């Protein structure tokens, strides 16, 4: 057990250091101005827009998770799913690694349903389906970009498929059987899951485009949308400091590759990061209310016993 915890700690620090290294390299290459501009140019109107749009994307994601959880036998009502999703987004945006909120959501749901394995896997399926749909959309959008972006992404896609095949091949037979059975249970709701994922991705793209326009980028909407899908896909890599690092690195790279300037891409990514963080603040309120509710419940349960 201690060895497992040691490995987890090492992996956590490795992810943090990787994100910090990306940010340090960006400051070294681009200076601090893009970071300052991204913070100073973000307007109240942009923040309000992000709050409203993120409410829609959160609803779409919660709908997806609710569908998955119901099929796996650990149903979660849509209203409960929305609140849990807001809390997980807030934790993802404020804690290292960018995935601890989803871990918290899975563990909490597993405890509440007394089915920890299925509770955790419902969240894993939810995130995996969302990322898969976003990856397909990003690869389709790459056709709008220059070869210097298309080639590395095509190579990365091939590597990702190879790694996924390797991971699947090395899974124990029992794990494969469980996942195959759960995939069969989800078969009837794949259209809804795909639609929910596409709506969520579209919402994130709109927030990114608003961030770009807010800081003065006047590139065509189609180009910005394609860039957004690529950057948001890279930002899902679970390294960095509360989501910061891969997103900024990817933005600097792809904006530079299409001739819009790495510094401008970095400024957009910083503005988007601020907007995304503010948009998760309802999750902070829900997190505090849930924690207070649990504390208030404990004496009642003891007295009942």
C-alpha positions as CSV (number, residue, x, y, z in Angstrom):
1,X,0.0,0.0,0.0
2,X,2.8,2.4,0.9
3,X,4.6,1.6,-2.3
4,X,1.4,2.5,-4.3
5,X,1.0,5.8,-2.4
6,X,4.7,6.5,-3.1
7,X,4.2,6.0,-6.8
8,X,1.1,8.2,-6.8
9,X,3.0,10.9,-5.0
10,X,5.9,10.7,-7.5
11,X,3.4,10.8,-10.4
12,X,1.6,13.8,-8.9
13,X,4.9,15.7,-8.5
14,X,6.0,14.8,-12.0
15,X,2.8,16.2,-13.5
16,X,3.2,19.4,-11.5
17,X,6.8,19.8,-12.5
18,X,5.9,19.2,-16.2
19,X,3.3,21.9,-16.1
20,X,5.6,24.3,-14.3
21,X,8.3,23.6,-16.9
22,X,6.0,24.4,-19.7
23,X,5.0,27.7,-18.1
24,X,8.6,28.6,-17.3
25,X,9.6,27.9,-20.9
26,X,6.8,30.1,-22.2
27,X,7.9,33.0,-19.9
28,X,11.5,32.5,-21.0
29,X,10.5,32.6,-24.7
30,X,7.6,35.0,-24.8
31,X,8.2,37.1,-21.6
32,X,5.6,38.0,-19.1
33,X,3.6,40.4,-21.3
34,X,1.2,37.8,-22.8
35,X,0.3,36.7,-19.3
36,X,-0.3,40.2,-18.1
37,X,-2.3,41.1,-21.2
38,X,-4.5,38.0,-20.9
39,X,-5.3,39.0,-17.3
40,X,-5.8,42.7,-17.9
41,X,-7.8,42.5,-21.2
42,X,-10.4,40.0,-19.8
43,X,-13.6,42.1,-19.4
44,X,-16.5,41.6,-17.0
45,X,-18.7,41.0,-20.1
46,X,-16.5,38.2,-21.2
47,X,-16.6,36.7,-17.7
48,X,-20.4,36.9,-17.6
49,X,-20.5,35.2,-21.0
50,X,-18.3,32.4,-19.8
51,X,-20.6,31.9,-16.8
52,X,-23.7,31.6,-18.9
53,X,-22.2,29.4,-21.6
54,X,-20.5,27.1,-19.0
55,X,-23.9,26.6,-17.4
56,X,-25.0,25.1,-20.7
57,X,-21.9,22.9,-21.1
58,X,-22.2,21.7,-17.5
59,X,-25.8,20.7,-18.2
60,X,-24.7,18.8,-21.3
61,X,-21.9,17.0,-19.4
62,X,-24.2,16.2,-16.5
63,X,-26.8,14.8,-18.9
64,X,-24.1,12.5,-20.4
65,X,-22.9,11.3,-17.0
66,X,-26.5,10.7,-15.8
67,X,-27.2,8.6,-18.9
68,X,-24.0,6.6,-18.3
69,X,-24.6,6.1,-14.6
70,X,-28.2,4.9,-15.2
71,X,-27.1,2.3,-17.6
72,X,-24.4,1.1,-15.2
73,X,-26.9,0.7,-12.4
74,X,-25.7,3.6,-10.3
75,X,-28.3,6.2,-11.4
76,X,-27.8,9.9,-10.6
77,X,-30.7,12.4,-11.1
78,X,-29.9,15.1,-13.6
79,X,-30.1,17.9,-10.9
80,X,-27.7,16.0,-8.7
81,X,-25.4,15.4,-11.6
82,X,-25.3,19.1,-12.5
83,X,-24.3,20.0,-8.9
84,X,-21.7,17.3,-8.8
85,X,-20.3,18.3,-12.1
86,X,-20.0,21.9,-11.0
87,X,-18.1,20.8,-7.9
88,X,-15.8,18.6,-10.0
89,X,-15.1,21.4,-12.4
90,X,-14.2,23.8,-9.6
91,X,-11.8,21.3,-8.1
92,X,-10.3,20.5,-11.5
93,X,-9.7,24.2,-12.0
94,X,-8.1,24.8,-8.6
95,X,-6.2,21.6,-7.7
96,X,-3.0,20.1,-9.2
97,X,-3.4,17.8,-12.2
98,X,-6.8,18.9,-13.5
99,X,-8.6,15.6,-12.7
100,X,-8.9,15.5,-9.0
101,X,-12.4,16.9,-9.2
102,X,-13.5,13.9,-11.3
103,X,-11.9,11.5,-8.9
104,X,-13.8,13.2,-6.1
105,X,-17.0,13.0,-8.1
106,X,-16.5,9.3,-8.8
107,X,-15.6,8.4,-5.2
108,X,-18.5,10.4,-3.8
109,X,-21.0,8.8,-6.2
110,X,-19.5,5.3,-5.4
111,X,-20.0,5.9,-1.7
112,X,-23.6,7.2,-2.1
113,X,-24.6,4.3,-4.3
114,X,-22.5,1.8,-2.3
115,X,-21.0,0.6,-5.6
116,X,-17.6,2.1,-5.6
117,X,-16.3,0.4,-8.7
118,X,-19.3,1.2,-10.9
119,X,-19.4,4.8,-9.4
120,X,-15.8,5.4,-10.4
121,X,-16.3,3.7,-13.8
122,X,-19.4,5.8,-14.6
123,X,-17.2,8.9,-14.3
124,X,-14.4,7.3,-16.3
125,X,-16.8,6.4,-19.1
126,X,-18.2,9.9,-18.9
127,X,-14.9,11.6,-19.3
128,X,-13.6,9.1,-21.9
129,X,-16.7,9.5,-24.2
130,X,-16.4,13.3,-24.0
131,X,-12.7,13.2,-24.8
132,X,-13.2,10.8,-27.7
133,X,-15.9,13.0,-29.3
134,X,-13.7,16.0,-28.8
135,X,-10.8,14.2,-30.4
136,X,-12.8,13.3,-33.5
137,X,-14.0,16.9,-33.8
138,X,-10.5,18.2,-33.4
139,X,-9.1,15.9,-36.0
140,X,-11.9,16.9,-38.4
141,X,-11.2,20.6,-37.7
142,X,-7.5,20.1,-38.5
143,X,-8.3,20.0,-42.2
144,X,-8.8,23.8,-41.8
145,X,-5.3,24.3,-40.5
146,X,-1.8,24.3,-42.1
147,X,0.3,21.2,-42.6
148,X,2.7,22.1,-39.8
149,X,-0.2,21.5,-37.4
150,X,-1.8,18.6,-39.2
151,X,1.3,16.4,-39.4
152,X,2.2,16.4,-35.6
153,X,-1.5,15.9,-34.7
154,X,-1.8,13.0,-37.1
155,X,1.3,11.4,-35.6
156,X,0.0,12.0,-32.1
157,X,-3.3,10.4,-33.0
158,X,-1.6,7.3,-34.3
159,X,0.5,7.1,-31.1
160,X,-2.6,7.5,-29.0
161,X,-4.4,4.7,-30.8
162,X,-1.3,2.5,-30.4
163,X,-1.0,3.2,-26.7
164,X,-4.7,2.6,-26.2
165,X,-4.4,-0.8,-28.0
166,X,-1.4,-1.7,-25.8
167,X,-3.3,-0.8,-22.6
168,X,-6.3,-2.8,-23.7
169,X,-4.0,-5.8,-24.5
170,X,-2.4,-5.7,-21.1
171,X,-5.6,-5.5,-19.1
172,X,-6.6,-8.6,-17.1
173,X,-9.3,-10.7,-18.7
174,X,-11.8,-9.9,-16.0
175,X,-11.3,-6.1,-16.5
176,X,-11.8,-6.6,-20.3
177,X,-15.0,-8.5,-19.7
178,X,-16.4,-5.8,-17.3
179,X,-15.6,-3.0,-19.8
180,X,-17.0,-5.0,-22.7
181,X,-20.3,-5.6,-20.8
182,X,-20.6,-2.0,-19.8
183,X,-20.0,-0.9,-23.4
184,X,-22.8,-3.2,-24.4
185,X,-25.1,-1.6,-21.7
186,X,-24.3,1.9,-23.2
187,X,-25.0,0.8,-26.7
188,X,-28.5,2.1,-26.8
189,X,-27.6,5.6,-25.6
190,X,-24.5,6.3,-27.8
191,X,-26.4,8.9,-30.0
192,X,-27.4,10.9,-26.8
193,X,-23.9,10.6,-25.4
194,X,-22.4,11.8,-28.6
195,X,-24.8,14.7,-28.8
196,X,-24.2,15.7,-25.2
197,X,-20.4,15.6,-25.8
198,X,-20.7,17.6,-29.1
199,X,-22.8,20.3,-27.3
200,X,-20.2,20.5,-24.5
201,X,-17.3,20.8,-26.9
202,X,-19.2,23.5,-28.9
203,X,-19.7,25.5,-25.7
204,X,-16.0,25.4,-24.8
205,X,-15.1,26.5,-28.3
206,X,-17.5,29.5,-28.0
207,X,-15.9,30.5,-24.7
208,X,-12.5,30.2,-26.4
209,X,-13.6,32.4,-29.4
210,X,-15.0,35.0,-27.0
211,X,-11.6,35.0,-25.2
212,X,-9.8,35.5,-28.5
213,X,-12.1,38.3,-29.6
214,X,-11.8,39.9,-26.1
215,X,-8.0,40.2,-26.4
216,X,-8.2,41.5,-30.0
217,X,-7.7,38.5,-32.2
218,X,-9.5,39.1,-35.5
219,X,-8.9,35.7,-37.2
220,X,-11.8,34.1,-39.1
221,X,-14.3,32.2,-36.8
222,X,-13.6,28.9,-38.6
223,X,-9.9,29.2,-37.9
224,X,-10.4,30.1,-34.3
225,X,-12.9,27.2,-33.9
226,X,-10.4,24.8,-35.3
227,X,-7.6,26.1,-33.1
228,X,-9.8,26.0,-30.1
229,X,-10.6,22.3,-30.6
230,X,-7.0,21.4,-30.9
231,X,-5.9,23.4,-27.9
232,X,-8.7,22.2,-25.7
233,X,-7.9,18.6,-26.7
234,X,-4.3,19.1,-25.6
235,X,-5.4,20.8,-22.4
236,X,-7.1,17.6,-21.3
237,X,-3.7,16.0,-20.8
238,X,-3.6,15.5,-17.0
239,X,-0.4,17.4,-16.3
240,X,0.1,21.0,-15.1
241,X,-1.0,23.2,-12.3
242,X,-4.8,23.3,-12.0
243,X,-5.1,23.0,-15.7
244,X,-2.4,25.6,-16.5
245,X,0.5,24.5,-18.6
246,X,-0.5,22.2,-21.6
247,X,-3.2,24.6,-22.7
248,X,-0.8,27.6,-22.8
249,X,1.9,25.6,-24.5
250,X,-0.5,24.3,-27.2
251,X,-2.0,27.7,-27.8
252,X,1.5,29.2,-28.3
253,X,2.4,26.4,-30.7
254,X,-0.7,26.3,-32.9
255,X,-1.1,30.1,-33.1
256,X,2.5,30.4,-34.1
257,X,2.2,27.6,-36.6
258,X,-0.8,29.3,-38.4
259,X,0.9,32.7,-38.5
260,X,-1.1,34.4,-35.7
261,X,1.9,34.6,-33.4
262,X,2.8,32.5,-30.4
263,X,2.5,35.4,-28.0
264,X,-1.0,36.1,-29.2
265,X,-2.0,32.5,-28.7
266,X,-0.6,32.6,-25.2
267,X,-2.6,35.7,-24.4
268,X,-5.8,34.0,-25.6
269,X,-5.0,30.9,-23.5
270,X,-4.5,33.0,-20.4
271,X,-7.7,34.9,-20.9
272,X,-9.6,31.6,-21.5
273,X,-8.1,30.2,-18.4
274,X,-9.3,33.1,-16.3
275,X,-12.8,32.9,-17.9
276,X,-13.0,29.1,-17.3
277,X,-11.9,29.5,-13.7
278,X,-14.5,32.2,-13.0
279,X,-17.2,30.0,-14.7
280,X,-16.6,27.2,-12.2
281,X,-17.2,29.4,-9.2
282,X,-20.8,28.1,-8.7
283,X,-19.1,24.8,-8.0
284,X,-17.2,26.4,-5.0
285,X,-20.6,27.5,-3.5
286,X,-22.0,24.0,-4.1
287,X,-18.9,22.4,-2.6
288,X,-19.1,24.4,0.6
289,X,-22.9,23.8,0.9
290,X,-22.4,20.1,0.4
291,X,-19.6,19.9,3.0
292,X,-21.7,21.9,5.5
293,X,-24.7,19.6,4.8
294,X,-22.6,16.5,5.5
295,X,-21.3,18.0,8.8
296,X,-24.9,18.9,9.8
297,X,-26.1,15.4,9.0
298,X,-23.5,13.5,11.1
299,X,-25.0,14.5,14.6
300,X,-28.5,13.6,13.3
301,X,-27.3,10.2,12.2
302,X,-25.6,9.5,15.5
303,X,-28.7,10.6,17.5
304,X,-30.8,8.3,15.3
305,X,-28.6,5.3,16.1
